[in-house]
Amino acid sequence: METGQIAALVGGIAMLVILWPIARRLGSSGAPVLRWAVLWAAVLAGVLALYSLVLAPMGVGLR
């Protein structure tokens, strides 16, 4: 891994550590809309992390 990738990975992990309690509280609040919003935000963040950390360095680009 290159330095930029490691920095992005550490930054992403730090962001998850900071936002986890908020997401957990929203997810358990009982409102289905908030649960789905948290779920979709997590999926989107995972896809973006996968692209930026794995696919982009391999040369797979968005067209």
BELRAWO-V510516 format. One record per pair of residues at least 12 apart in sequence whose ideal C-beta (glycine too) atoms are under 6 Angstrom apart, sorted by sequence separation. I is the first residue (numbers start at 1). J is the second residue. D is the distance in Angstrom with one decimal. If there is no record, write none. Layout:
I_J_D ; I_J_D
This chain:
26_38_5.2 ; 23_38_5.0 ; 12_49_5.6 ; 5_53_5.7
